[in-house]
Amino acid sequence: MYKKLLRPDEAARMLSVSRWTIYRWVDDGRLEGTRVGPGSLRVFAESVDELIDRNRVGEAAGSRSEPRKIPVTR
């Protein structure tokens, strides 16, 4: 089975970051990518989706369904 590959600019658009951030995130392991040809980077779409899921706000595991009550002292 083939994995879908994205160009750095496509991944950057999906994540609302710069293209250079995508290169950094692949280098530090936050995203998975591969080199195709001399110097051309491609990012695995699945790793972009996983990063989005890990950083999703709201229905994350352990999140509260009710607002947190903060005690007020006077």
PQR file of N, CA, C, O and H, with PARSE charges and radii, in Angstrom:
ATOM      1  N   MET A   1       0.838  -1.185   0.000 -0.4000 1.5000
ATOM      2  CA  MET A   1       0.000   0.000   0.000 -0.0000 2.0000
ATOM      3  C   MET A   1       0.886   1.252   0.000  0.5500 1.7000
ATOM      4  O   MET A   1       1.885   1.317   0.715 -0.5500 1.4000
ATOM      5  N   TYR A   2       0.513   2.219  -0.792 -0.4000 1.5000
ATOM      6  CA  TYR A   2       1.265   3.457  -0.876 -0.0000 2.0000
ATOM      7  C   TYR A   2       0.761   4.453   0.155  0.5500 1.7000
ATOM      8  O   TYR A   2      -0.440   4.562   0.398 -0.5500 1.4000
ATOM      9  H   TYR A   2      -0.299   2.166  -1.373  0.4000 1.0000
ATOM     10  N   LYS A   3       1.700   5.180   0.758 -0.4000 1.5000
ATOM     11  CA  LYS A   3       1.322   6.223   1.703 -0.0000 2.0000
ATOM     12  C   LYS A   3       1.244   7.542   0.951  0.5500 1.7000
ATOM     13  O   LYS A   3       2.064   7.817   0.075 -0.5500 1.4000
ATOM     14  H   LYS A   3       2.676   5.091   0.560  0.4000 1.0000
ATOM     15  N   LYS A   4       0.254   8.355   1.296 -0.4000 1.5000
ATOM     16  CA  LYS A   4       0.094   9.651   0.643 -0.0000 2.0000
ATOM     17  C   LYS A   4       1.205  10.586   1.111  0.5500 1.7000
ATOM     18  O   LYS A   4       1.485  10.693   2.305 -0.5500 1.4000
ATOM     19  H   LYS A   4      -0.413   8.132   2.008  0.4000 1.0000
ATOM     20  N   LEU A   5       1.825  11.251   0.158 -0.4000 1.5000
ATOM     21  CA  LEU A   5       2.900  12.192   0.449 -0.0000 2.0000
ATOM     22  C   LEU A   5       2.446  13.609   0.135  0.5500 1.7000
ATOM     23  O   LEU A   5       1.712  13.846  -0.824 -0.5500 1.4000
ATOM     24  H   LEU A   5       1.598  11.164  -0.812  0.4000 1.0000
ATOM     25  N   LEU A   6       2.895  14.541   0.959 -0.4000 1.5000
ATOM     26  CA  LEU A   6       2.578  15.956   0.766 -0.0000 2.0000
ATOM     27  C   LEU A   6       3.860  16.742   0.545  0.5500 1.7000
ATOM     28  O   LEU A   6       4.901  16.414   1.114 -0.5500 1.4000
ATOM     29  H   LEU A   6       3.491  14.348   1.738  0.4000 1.0000
ATOM     30  N   ARG A   7       3.786  17.773  -0.274 -0.4000 1.5000
ATOM     31  CA  ARG A   7       4.898  18.709  -0.384 -0.0000 2.0000
ATOM     32  C   ARG A   7       4.940  19.540   0.899  0.5500 1.7000
ATOM     33  O   ARG A   7       3.911  19.694   1.557 -0.5500 1.4000
ATOM     34  H   ARG A   7       2.940  18.040  -0.736  0.4000 1.0000
ATOM     35  N   PRO A   8       6.094  20.072   1.267 -0.5600 1.5000
ATOM     36  CA  PRO A   8       6.183  20.878   2.491  0.2800 2.0000
ATOM     37  C   PRO A   8       5.192  22.043   2.532  0.5500 1.7000
ATOM     38  O   PRO A   8       4.655  22.355   3.594 -0.5500 1.4000
ATOM     39  N   ASP A   9       4.944  22.686   1.390 -0.4000 1.5000
ATOM     40  CA  ASP A   9       3.999  23.809   1.389 -0.0000 2.0000
ATOM     41  C   ASP A   9       2.568  23.339   1.650  0.5500 1.7000
ATOM     42  O   ASP A   9       1.783  24.065   2.260 -0.5500 1.4000
ATOM     43  H   ASP A   9       5.380  22.432   0.527  0.4000 1.0000
ATOM     44  N   GLU A  10       2.217  22.130   1.195 -0.4000 1.5000
ATOM     45  CA  GLU A  10       0.882  21.588   1.460 -0.0000 2.0000
ATOM     46  C   GLU A  10       0.709  21.278   2.948  0.5500 1.7000
ATOM     47  O   GLU A  10      -0.313  21.612   3.547 -0.5500 1.4000
ATOM     48  H   GLU A  10       2.854  21.540   0.699  0.4000 1.0000
ATOM     49  N   ALA A  11       1.720  20.636   3.532 -0.4000 1.5000
ATOM     50  CA  ALA A  11       1.670  20.327   4.964 -0.0000 2.0000
ATOM     51  C   ALA A  11       1.631  21.616   5.784  0.5500 1.7000
ATOM     52  O   ALA A  11       0.917  21.699   6.783 -0.5500 1.4000
ATOM     53  H   ALA A  11       2.550  20.364   3.045  0.4000 1.0000
ATOM     54  N   ALA A  12       2.397  22.615   5.362 -0.4000 1.5000
ATOM     55  CA  ALA A  12       2.424  23.899   6.072 -0.0000 2.0000
ATOM     56  C   ALA A  12       1.051  24.555   6.066  0.5500 1.7000
ATOM     57  O   ALA A  12       0.615  25.099   7.081 -0.5500 1.4000
ATOM     58  H   ALA A  12       2.977  22.548   4.551  0.4000 1.0000
ATOM     59  N   ARG A  13       0.374  24.504   4.936 -0.4000 1.5000
ATOM     60  CA  ARG A  13      -0.971  25.075   4.845 -0.0000 2.0000
ATOM     61  C   ARG A  13      -1.941  24.358   5.781  0.5500 1.7000
ATOM     62  O   ARG A  13      -2.753  24.998   6.449 -0.5500 1.4000
ATOM     63  H   ARG A  13       0.728  24.063   4.112  0.4000 1.0000
ATOM     64  N   MET A  14      -1.856  23.039   5.827 -0.4000 1.5000
ATOM     65  CA  MET A  14      -2.750  22.257   6.687 -0.0000 2.0000
ATOM     66  C   MET A  14      -2.530  22.564   8.165  0.5500 1.7000
ATOM     67  O   MET A  14      -3.470  22.526   8.959 -0.5500 1.4000
ATOM     68  H   MET A  14      -1.196  22.519   5.285  0.4000 1.0000
ATOM     69  N   LEU A  15      -1.279  22.871   8.533 -0.4000 1.5000
ATOM     70  CA  LEU A  15      -0.928  23.091   9.936 -0.0000 2.0000
ATOM     71  C   LEU A  15      -0.822  24.573  10.303  0.5500 1.7000
ATOM     72  O   LEU A  15      -0.552  24.909  11.456 -0.5500 1.4000
ATOM     73  H   LEU A  15      -0.515  22.902   7.888  0.4000 1.0000
ATOM     74  N   SER A  16      -1.029  25.445   9.339 -0.4000 1.5000
ATOM     75  CA  SER A  16      -0.937  26.904   9.558 -0.0000 2.0000
ATOM     76  C   SER A  16       0.425  27.310  10.114  0.5500 1.7000
ATOM     77  O   SER A  16       0.520  28.091  11.061 -0.5500 1.4000
ATOM     78  H   SER A  16      -1.248  25.172   8.402  0.4000 1.0000
ATOM     79  N   VAL A  17       1.471  26.765   9.506 -0.4000 1.5000
ATOM     80  CA  VAL A  17       2.842  27.126   9.870 -0.0000 2.0000
ATOM     81  C   VAL A  17       3.613  27.399   8.580  0.5500 1.7000
ATOM     82  O   VAL A  17       3.092  27.207   7.482 -0.5500 1.4000
ATOM     83  H   VAL A  17       1.393  26.130   8.737  0.4000 1.0000
ATOM     84  N   SER A  18       4.851  27.846   8.725 -0.4000 1.5000
ATOM     85  CA  SER A  18       5.662  28.113   7.539 -0.0000 2.0000
ATOM     86  C   SER A  18       6.242  26.812   6.975  0.5500 1.7000
ATOM     87  O   SER A  18       6.300  25.785   7.652 -0.5500 1.4000
ATOM     88  H   SER A  18       5.275  28.002   9.617  0.4000 1.0000
ATOM     89  N   ARG A  19       6.657  26.891   5.748 -0.4000 1.5000
ATOM     90  CA  ARG A  19       7.299  25.749   5.092 -0.0000 2.0000
ATOM     91  C   ARG A  19       8.581  25.361   5.834  0.5500 1.7000
ATOM     92  O   ARG A  19       8.910  24.181   5.949 -0.5500 1.4000
ATOM     93  H   ARG A  19       6.611  27.725   5.198  0.4000 1.0000
ATOM     94  N   TRP A  20       9.292  26.364   6.332 -0.4000 1.5000
ATOM     95  CA  TRP A  20      10.543  26.105   7.052 -0.0000 2.0000
ATOM     96  C   TRP A  20      10.281  25.384   8.369  0.5500 1.7000
ATOM     97  O   TRP A  20      11.113  24.595   8.815 -0.5500 1.4000
ATOM     98  H   TRP A  20       9.024  27.323   6.238  0.4000 1.0000
ATOM     99  N   THR A  21       9.140  25.643   8.995 -0.4000 1.5000
ATOM    100  CA  THR A  21       8.766  24.926  10.215 -0.0000 2.0000
ATOM    101  C   THR A  21       8.569  23.447   9.906  0.5500 1.7000
ATOM    102  O   THR A  21       8.935  22.592  10.712 -0.5500 1.4000
ATOM    103  H   THR A  21       8.463  26.285   8.633  0.4000 1.0000
ATOM    104  N   ILE A  22       8.000  23.142   8.754 -0.4000 1.5000
ATOM    105  CA  ILE A  22       7.809  21.746   8.349 -0.0000 2.0000
ATOM    106  C   ILE A  22       9.166  21.050   8.240  0.5500 1.7000
ATOM    107  O   ILE A  22       9.328  19.930   8.724 -0.5500 1.4000
ATOM    108  H   ILE A  22       7.703  23.836   8.099  0.4000 1.0000
ATOM    109  N   TYR A  23      10.139  21.705   7.608 -0.4000 1.5000
ATOM    110  CA  TYR A  23      11.477  21.119   7.501 -0.0000 2.0000
ATOM    111  C   TYR A  23      12.062  20.859   8.889  0.5500 1.7000
ATOM    112  O   TYR A  23      12.643  19.799   9.124 -0.5500 1.4000
ATOM    113  H   TYR A  23      10.007  22.615   7.215  0.4000 1.0000
ATOM    114  N   ARG A  24      11.916  21.811   9.804 -0.4000 1.5000
ATOM    115  CA  ARG A  24      12.424  21.652  11.175 -0.0000 2.0000
ATOM    116  C   ARG A  24      11.735  20.500  11.890  0.5500 1.7000
ATOM    117  O   ARG A  24      12.386  19.693  12.552 -0.5500 1.4000
ATOM    118  H   ARG A  24      11.444  22.672   9.613  0.4000 1.0000
ATOM    119  N   TRP A  25      10.403  20.426  11.752 -0.4000 1.5000
ATOM    120  CA  TRP A  25       9.643  19.379  12.437 -0.0000 2.0000
ATOM    121  C   TRP A  25       9.983  17.988  11.908  0.5500 1.7000
ATOM    122  O   TRP A  25       9.951  17.015  12.663 -0.5500 1.4000
ATOM    123  H   TRP A  25       9.874  21.082  11.214  0.4000 1.0000
ATOM    124  N   VAL A  26      10.307  17.884  10.624 -0.4000 1.5000
ATOM    125  CA  VAL A  26      10.750  16.593  10.090 -0.0000 2.0000
ATOM    126  C   VAL A  26      12.135  16.265  10.660  0.5500 1.7000
ATOM    127  O   VAL A  26      12.393  15.127  11.053 -0.5500 1.4000
ATOM    128  H   VAL A  26      10.334  18.674  10.012  0.4000 1.0000
ATOM    129  N   ASP A  27      13.017  17.260  10.704 -0.4000 1.5000
ATOM    130  CA  ASP A  27      14.363  17.041  11.241 -0.0000 2.0000
ATOM    131  C   ASP A  27      14.342  16.624  12.705  0.5500 1.7000
ATOM    132  O   ASP A  27      15.134  15.776  13.117 -0.5500 1.4000
ATOM    133  H   ASP A  27      12.807  18.184  10.385  0.4000 1.0000
ATOM    134  N   ASP A  28      13.433  17.216  13.509 -0.4000 1.5000
ATOM    135  CA  ASP A  28      13.412  16.877  14.942 -0.0000 2.0000
ATOM    136  C   ASP A  28      12.465  15.725  15.276  0.5500 1.7000
ATOM    137  O   ASP A  28      12.326  15.362  16.444 -0.5500 1.4000
ATOM    138  H   ASP A  28      12.789  17.904  13.175  0.4000 1.0000
ATOM    139  N   GLY A  29      11.806  15.140  14.255 -0.4000 1.5000
ATOM    140  CA  GLY A  29      10.995  13.954  14.467 -0.0000 2.0000
ATOM    141  C   GLY A  29       9.534  14.196  14.791  0.5500 1.7000
ATOM    142  O   GLY A  29       8.785  13.244  15.010 -0.5500 1.4000
ATOM    143  H   GLY A  29      11.919  15.435  13.306  0.4000 1.0000
ATOM    144  N   ARG A  30       9.119  15.443  14.825 -0.4000 1.5000
ATOM    145  CA  ARG A  30       7.709  15.733  15.112 -0.0000 2.0000
ATOM    146  C   ARG A  30       6.803  15.279  13.964  0.5500 1.7000
ATOM    147  O   ARG A  30       5.662  14.872  14.185 -0.5500 1.4000
ATOM    148  H   ARG A  30       9.728  16.216  14.647  0.4000 1.0000
ATOM    149  N   LEU A  31       7.323  15.352  12.741 -0.4000 1.5000
ATOM    150  CA  LEU A  31       6.627  14.857  11.546 -0.0000 2.0000
ATOM    151  C   LEU A  31       7.513  13.825  10.864  0.5500 1.7000
ATOM    152  O   LEU A  31       8.738  13.874  10.975 -0.5500 1.4000
ATOM    153  H   LEU A  31       8.250  15.682  12.561  0.4000 1.0000
ATOM    154  N   GLU A  32       6.884  12.890  10.157 -0.4000 1.5000
ATOM    155  CA  GLU A  32       7.639  11.899   9.390 -0.0000 2.0000
ATOM    156  C   GLU A  32       7.656  12.313   7.925  0.5500 1.7000
ATOM    157  O   GLU A  32       6.636  12.703   7.356 -0.5500 1.4000
ATOM    158  H   GLU A  32       5.889  12.850  10.067  0.4000 1.0000
ATOM    159  N   GLY A  33       8.827  12.219   7.339 -0.4000 1.5000
ATOM    160  CA  GLY A  33       8.959  12.568   5.937 -0.0000 2.0000
ATOM    161  C   GLY A  33      10.027  11.725   5.275  0.5500 1.7000
ATOM    162  O   GLY A  33      10.682  10.907   5.921 -0.5500 1.4000
ATOM    163  H   GLY A  33       9.655  11.902   7.802  0.4000 1.0000
ATOM    164  N   THR A  34      10.195  11.930   3.990 -0.4000 1.5000
ATOM    165  CA  THR A  34      11.199  11.199   3.228 -0.0000 2.0000
ATOM    166  C   THR A  34      11.740  12.110   2.130  0.5500 1.7000
ATOM    167  O   THR A  34      11.069  13.038   1.677 -0.5500 1.4000
ATOM    168  H   THR A  34       9.663  12.595   3.465  0.4000 1.0000
ATOM    169  N   ARG A  35      12.954  11.824   1.721 -0.4000 1.5000
ATOM    170  CA  ARG A  35      13.557  12.573   0.611 -0.0000 2.0000
ATOM    171  C   ARG A  35      13.274  11.819  -0.679  0.5500 1.7000
ATOM    172  O   ARG A  35      13.484  10.609  -0.764 -0.5500 1.4000
ATOM    173  H   ARG A  35      13.499  11.070   2.088  0.4000 1.0000
ATOM    174  N   VAL A  36      12.803  12.541  -1.669 -0.4000 1.5000
ATOM    175  CA  VAL A  36      12.581  11.954  -2.992 -0.0000 2.0000
ATOM    176  C   VAL A  36      13.420  12.751  -3.974  0.5500 1.7000
ATOM    177  O   VAL A  36      13.174  13.934  -4.207 -0.5500 1.4000
ATOM    178  H   VAL A  36      12.633  13.524  -1.600  0.4000 1.0000
ATOM    179  N   GLY A  37      14.387  12.102  -4.532 -0.4000 1.5000
ATOM    180  CA  GLY A  37      15.284  12.821  -5.419 -0.0000 2.0000
ATOM    181  C   GLY A  37      16.271  13.643  -4.610  0.5500 1.7000
ATOM    182  O   GLY A  37      16.281  13.587  -3.380 -0.5500 1.4000
ATOM    183  H   GLY A  37      14.587  11.141  -4.343  0.4000 1.0000
ATOM    184  N   PRO A  38      17.091  14.398  -5.301 -0.5600 1.5000
ATOM    185  CA  PRO A  38      18.118  15.186  -4.609  0.2800 2.0000
ATOM    186  C   PRO A  38      17.517  16.405  -3.892  0.5500 1.7000
ATOM    187  O   PRO A  38      17.220  17.426  -4.513 -0.5500 1.4000
ATOM    188  N   GLY A  39      17.349  16.274  -2.592 -0.4000 1.5000
ATOM    189  CA  GLY A  39      16.921  17.414  -1.790 -0.0000 2.0000
ATOM    190  C   GLY A  39      15.435  17.671  -1.691  0.5500 1.7000
ATOM    191  O   GLY A  39      15.032  18.581  -0.966 -0.5500 1.4000
ATOM    192  H   GLY A  39      17.590  15.445  -2.087  0.4000 1.0000
ATOM    193  N   SER A  40      14.604  16.921  -2.379 -0.4000 1.5000
ATOM    194  CA  SER A  40      13.159  17.165  -2.322 -0.0000 2.0000
ATOM    195  C   SER A  40      12.542  16.410  -1.152  0.5500 1.7000
ATOM    196  O   SER A  40      12.646  15.186  -1.072 -0.5500 1.4000
ATOM    197  H   SER A  40      14.931  16.182  -2.968  0.4000 1.0000
ATOM    198  N   LEU A  41      11.902  17.140  -0.250 -0.4000 1.5000
ATOM    199  CA  LEU A  41      11.270  16.540   0.918 -0.0000 2.0000
ATOM    200  C   LEU A  41       9.793  16.301   0.644  0.5500 1.7000
ATOM    201  O   LEU A  41       9.127  17.122   0.014 -0.5500 1.4000
ATOM    202  H   LEU A  41      11.818  18.134  -0.315  0.4000 1.0000
ATOM    203  N   ARG A  42       9.292  15.178   1.120 -0.4000 1.5000
ATOM    204  CA  ARG A  42       7.857  14.903   1.127 -0.0000 2.0000
ATOM    205  C   ARG A  42       7.494  14.461   2.535  0.5500 1.7000
ATOM    206  O   ARG A  42       8.255  13.755   3.197 -0.5500 1.4000
ATOM    207  H   ARG A  42       9.833  14.511   1.632  0.4000 1.0000
ATOM    208  N   VAL A  43       6.320  14.889   2.978 -0.4000 1.5000
ATOM    209  CA  VAL A  43       5.848  14.602   4.327 -0.0000 2.0000
ATOM    210  C   VAL A  43       4.711  13.597   4.223  0.5500 1.7000
ATOM    211  O   VAL A  43       3.841  13.725   3.362 -0.5500 1.4000
ATOM    212  H   VAL A  43       5.702  15.463   2.440  0.4000 1.0000
ATOM    213  N   PHE A  44       4.716  12.600   5.097 -0.4000 1.5000
ATOM    214  CA  PHE A  44       3.635  11.621   5.108 -0.0000 2.0000
ATOM    215  C   PHE A  44       2.372  12.286   5.637  0.5500 1.7000
ATOM    216  O   PHE A  44       2.369  12.844   6.734 -0.5500 1.4000
ATOM    217  H   PHE A  44       5.423  12.495   5.796  0.4000 1.0000
ATOM    218  N   ALA A  45       1.300  12.225   4.854 -0.4000 1.5000
ATOM    219  CA  ALA A  45       0.030  12.853   5.237 -0.0000 2.0000
ATOM    220  C   ALA A  45      -0.471  12.301   6.565  0.5500 1.7000
ATOM    221  O   ALA A  45      -1.058  13.030   7.365 -0.5500 1.4000
ATOM    222  H   ALA A  45       1.302  11.772   3.963  0.4000 1.0000
ATOM    223  N   GLU A  46      -0.240  11.025   6.793 -0.4000 1.5000
ATOM    224  CA  GLU A  46      -0.683  10.394   8.040 -0.0000 2.0000
ATOM    225  C   GLU A  46      -0.023  11.046   9.257  0.5500 1.7000
ATOM    226  O   GLU A  46      -0.661  11.192  10.299 -0.5500 1.4000
ATOM    227  H   GLU A  46       0.237  10.433   6.143  0.4000 1.0000
ATOM    228  N   SER A  47       1.249  11.440   9.134 -0.4000 1.5000
ATOM    229  CA  SER A  47       1.921  12.073  10.272 -0.0000 2.0000
ATOM    230  C   SER A  47       1.372  13.475  10.525  0.5500 1.7000
ATOM    231  O   SER A  47       1.342  13.933  11.667 -0.5500 1.4000
ATOM    232  H   SER A  47       1.768  11.321   8.287  0.4000 1.0000
ATOM    233  N   VAL A  48       0.937  14.159   9.465 -0.4000 1.5000
ATOM    234  CA  VAL A  48       0.294  15.471   9.627 -0.0000 2.0000
ATOM    235  C   VAL A  48      -1.037  15.292  10.354  0.5500 1.7000
ATOM    236  O   VAL A  48      -1.343  16.040  11.283 -0.5500 1.4000
ATOM    237  H   VAL A  48       0.961  13.787   8.537  0.4000 1.0000
ATOM    238  N   ASP A  49      -1.825  14.307   9.936 -0.4000 1.5000
ATOM    239  CA  ASP A  49      -3.108  14.033  10.596 -0.0000 2.0000
ATOM    240  C   ASP A  49      -2.912  13.676  12.066  0.5500 1.7000
ATOM    241  O   ASP A  49      -3.676  14.123  12.923 -0.5500 1.4000
ATOM    242  H   ASP A  49      -1.577  13.700   9.182  0.4000 1.0000
ATOM    243  N   GLU A  50      -1.887  12.868  12.360 -0.4000 1.5000
ATOM    244  CA  GLU A  50      -1.616  12.482  13.748 -0.0000 2.0000
ATOM    245  C   GLU A  50      -1.221  13.690  14.588  0.5500 1.7000
ATOM    246  O   GLU A  50      -1.638  13.806  15.740 -0.5500 1.4000
ATOM    247  H   GLU A  50      -1.267  12.505  11.665  0.4000 1.0000
ATOM    248  N   LEU A  51      -0.422  14.588  14.021 -0.4000 1.5000
ATOM    249  CA  LEU A  51      -0.026  15.794  14.752 -0.0000 2.0000
ATOM    250  C   LEU A  51      -1.245  16.660  15.047  0.5500 1.7000
ATOM    251  O   LEU A  51      -1.368  17.206  16.144 -0.5500 1.4000
ATOM    252  H   LEU A  51      -0.083  14.494  13.084  0.4000 1.0000
ATOM    253  N   ILE A  52      -2.137  16.788  14.085 -0.4000 1.5000
ATOM    254  CA  ILE A  52      -3.369  17.555  14.291 -0.0000 2.0000
ATOM    255  C   ILE A  52      -4.192  16.915  15.404  0.5500 1.7000
ATOM    256  O   ILE A  52      -4.688  17.614  16.287 -0.5500 1.4000
ATOM    257  H   ILE A  52      -2.037  16.344  13.194  0.4000 1.0000
ATOM    258  N   ASP A  53      -4.340  15.599  15.370 -0.4000 1.5000
ATOM    259  CA  ASP A  53      -5.118  14.895  16.399 -0.0000 2.0000
ATOM    260  C   ASP A  53      -4.502  15.054  17.784  0.5500 1.7000
ATOM    261  O   ASP A  53      -5.222  15.252  18.762 -0.5500 1.4000
ATOM    262  H   ASP A  53      -3.936  15.030  14.652  0.4000 1.0000
ATOM    263  N   ARG A  54      -3.174  14.970  17.875 -0.4000 1.5000
ATOM    264  CA  ARG A  54      -2.501  15.109  19.178 -0.0000 2.0000
ATOM    265  C   ARG A  54      -2.680  16.495  19.769  0.5500 1.7000
ATOM    266  O   ARG A  54      -2.670  16.657  20.989 -0.5500 1.4000
ATOM    267  H   ARG A  54      -2.589  14.809  17.081  0.4000 1.0000
ATOM    268  N   ASN A  55      -2.844  17.489  18.919 -0.4000 1.5000
ATOM    269  CA  ASN A  55      -2.921  18.867  19.396 -0.0000 2.0000
ATOM    270  C   ASN A  55      -4.320  19.448  19.330  0.5500 1.7000
ATOM    271  O   ASN A  55      -4.505  20.655  19.486 -0.5500 1.4000
ATOM    272  H   ASN A  55      -2.852  17.357  17.928  0.4000 1.0000
ATOM    273  N   ARG A  56      -5.305  18.592  19.101 -0.4000 1.5000
ATOM    274  CA  ARG A  56      -6.695  19.047  19.012 -0.0000 2.0000
ATOM    275  C   ARG A  56      -7.153  19.575  20.365  0.5500 1.7000
ATOM    276  O   ARG A  56      -6.862  18.978  21.402 -0.5500 1.4000
ATOM    277  H   ARG A  56      -5.155  17.611  18.974  0.4000 1.0000
ATOM    278  N   VAL A  57      -7.859  20.680  20.352 -0.4000 1.5000
ATOM    279  CA  VAL A  57      -8.373  21.299  21.568 -0.0000 2.0000
ATOM    280  C   VAL A  57      -9.836  20.916  21.718  0.5500 1.7000
ATOM    281  O   VAL A  57     -10.563  20.833  20.728 -0.5500 1.4000
ATOM    282  H   VAL A  57      -8.094  21.165  19.510  0.4000 1.0000
ATOM    283  N   GLY A  58     -10.272  20.684  22.952 -0.4000 1.5000
ATOM    284  CA  GLY A  58     -11.690  20.426  23.174 -0.0000 2.0000
ATOM    285  C   GLY A  58     -11.956  19.035  23.671  0.5500 1.7000
ATOM    286  O   GLY A  58     -12.006  18.815  24.881 -0.5500 1.4000
ATOM    287  H   GLY A  58      -9.682  20.752  23.756  0.4000 1.0000
ATOM    288  N   GLU A  59     -12.129  18.085  22.777 -0.4000 1.5000
ATOM    289  CA  GLU A  59     -12.517  16.733  23.147 -0.0000 2.0000
ATOM    290  C   GLU A  59     -11.312  15.842  23.427  0.5500 1.7000
ATOM    291  O   GLU A  59     -11.369  14.636  23.187 -0.5500 1.4000
ATOM    292  H   GLU A  59     -12.089  18.263  21.794  0.4000 1.0000
ATOM    293  N   ALA A  60     -10.246  16.406  23.919 -0.4000 1.5000
ATOM    294  CA  ALA A  60      -9.052  15.622  24.214 -0.0000 2.0000
ATOM    295  C   ALA A  60      -9.293  14.716  25.415  0.5500 1.7000
ATOM    296  O   ALA A  60     -10.148  14.986  26.259 -0.5500 1.4000
ATOM    297  H   ALA A  60     -10.200  17.386  24.114  0.4000 1.0000
ATOM    298  N   ALA A  61      -8.530  13.651  25.471 -0.4000 1.5000
ATOM    299  CA  ALA A  61      -8.662  12.728  26.602 -0.0000 2.0000
ATOM    300  C   ALA A  61      -8.362  13.467  27.893  0.5500 1.7000
ATOM    301  O   ALA A  61      -7.389  14.216  27.982 -0.5500 1.4000
ATOM    302  H   ALA A  61      -7.835  13.432  24.785  0.4000 1.0000
ATOM    303  N   GLY A  62      -9.204  13.251  28.889 -0.4000 1.5000
ATOM    304  CA  GLY A  62      -8.996  13.888  30.177 -0.0000 2.0000
ATOM    305  C   GLY A  62      -9.547  15.292  30.262  0.5500 1.7000
ATOM    306  O   GLY A  62      -9.408  15.945  31.297 -0.5500 1.4000
ATOM    307  H   GLY A  62      -9.995  12.642  28.816  0.4000 1.0000
ATOM    308  N   SER A  63     -10.168  15.771  29.204 -0.4000 1.5000
ATOM    309  CA  SER A  63     -10.728  17.118  29.267 -0.0000 2.0000
ATOM    310  C   SER A  63     -12.040  17.083  30.030  0.5500 1.7000
ATOM    311  O   SER A  63     -12.719  16.057  30.074 -0.5500 1.4000
ATOM    312  H   SER A  63     -10.281  15.241  28.364  0.4000 1.0000
ATOM    313  N   ARG A  64     -12.383  18.191  30.619 -0.4000 1.5000
ATOM    314  CA  ARG A  64     -13.610  18.270  31.405 -0.0000 2.0000
ATOM    315  C   ARG A  64     -14.765  18.686  30.517  0.5500 1.7000
ATOM    316  O   ARG A  64     -14.599  19.477  29.588 -0.5500 1.4000
ATOM    317  H   ARG A  64     -11.831  19.024  30.584  0.4000 1.0000
ATOM    318  N   SER A  65     -15.942  18.144  30.813 -0.4000 1.5000
ATOM    319  CA  SER A  65     -17.109  18.523  30.031 -0.0000 2.0000
ATOM    320  C   SER A  65     -17.783  19.760  30.619  0.5500 1.7000
ATOM    321  O   SER A  65     -18.533  20.451  29.929 -0.5500 1.4000
ATOM    322  H   SER A  65     -16.077  17.502  31.568  0.4000 1.0000
ATOM    323  N   GLU A  66     -17.513  20.038  31.900 -0.4000 1.5000
ATOM    324  CA  GLU A  66     -18.086  21.216  32.549 -0.0000 2.0000
ATOM    325  C   GLU A  66     -16.972  22.216  32.819  0.5500 1.7000
ATOM    326  O   GLU A  66     -15.818  21.828  33.004 -0.5500 1.4000
ATOM    327  H   GLU A  66     -16.904  19.477  32.461  0.4000 1.0000
ATOM    328  N   PRO A  67     -17.312  23.505  32.841 -0.5600 1.5000
ATOM    329  CA  PRO A  67     -16.285  24.497  33.149  0.2800 2.0000
ATOM    330  C   PRO A  67     -15.737  24.280  34.555  0.5500 1.7000
ATOM    331  O   PRO A  67     -16.459  23.869  35.463 -0.5500 1.4000
ATOM    332  N   ARG A  68     -14.473  24.557  34.713 -0.4000 1.5000
ATOM    333  CA  ARG A  68     -13.830  24.409  36.005 -0.0000 2.0000
ATOM    334  C   ARG A  68     -14.209  25.569  36.905  0.5500 1.7000
ATOM    335  O   ARG A  68     -14.211  26.718  36.462 -0.5500 1.4000
ATOM    336  H   ARG A  68     -13.887  24.891  33.975  0.4000 1.0000
ATOM    337  N   LYS A  69     -14.531  25.291  38.156 -0.4000 1.5000
ATOM    338  CA  LYS A  69     -14.884  26.344  39.103 -0.0000 2.0000
ATOM    339  C   LYS A  69     -13.617  26.808  39.806  0.5500 1.7000
ATOM    340  O   LYS A  69     -12.850  26.003  40.336 -0.5500 1.4000
ATOM    341  H   LYS A  69     -14.530  24.358  38.516  0.4000 1.0000
ATOM    342  N   ILE A  70     -13.415  28.106  39.800 -0.4000 1.5000
ATOM    343  CA  ILE A  70     -12.240  28.685  40.432 -0.0000 2.0000
ATOM    344  C   ILE A  70     -12.699  29.423  41.680  0.5500 1.7000
ATOM    345  O   ILE A  70     -13.561  30.298  41.597 -0.5500 1.4000
ATOM    346  H   ILE A  70     -14.038  28.760  39.369  0.4000 1.0000
ATOM    347  N   PRO A  71     -12.131  29.080  42.844 -0.5600 1.5000
ATOM    348  CA  PRO A  71     -12.552  29.764  44.065  0.2800 2.0000
ATOM    349  C   PRO A  71     -12.131  31.229  44.041  0.5500 1.7000
ATOM    350  O   PRO A  71     -11.039  31.571  43.585 -0.5500 1.4000
ATOM    351  N   VAL A  72     -13.012  32.081  44.535 -0.4000 1.5000
ATOM    352  CA  VAL A  72     -12.737  33.517  44.586 -0.0000 2.0000
ATOM    353  C   VAL A  72     -12.629  33.916  46.049  0.5500 1.7000
ATOM    354  O   VAL A  72     -13.524  33.634  46.845 -0.5500 1.4000
ATOM    355  H   VAL A  72     -13.899  31.803  44.905  0.4000 1.0000
ATOM    356  N   THR A  73     -11.542  34.566  46.393 -0.4000 1.5000
ATOM    357  CA  THR A  73     -11.381  35.045  47.768 -0.0000 2.0000
ATOM    358  C   THR A  73     -11.517  36.552  47.775  0.5500 1.7000
ATOM    359  O   THR A  73     -11.099  37.246  46.848 -0.5500 1.4000
ATOM    360  H   THR A  73     -10.815  34.795  45.746  0.4000 1.0000
ATOM    361  N   ARG A  74     -12.121  37.040  48.862 -0.4000 1.5000
ATOM    362  CA  ARG A  74     -12.311  38.497  48.976 -0.0000 2.0000
ATOM    363  C   ARG A  74     -11.706  39.010  50.239  0.5500 1.7000
ATOM    364  O   ARG A  74     -11.766  40.209  50.510 -0.5500 1.4000
ATOM    365  H   ARG A  74     -12.461  36.477  49.615  0.4000 1.0000
TER
END
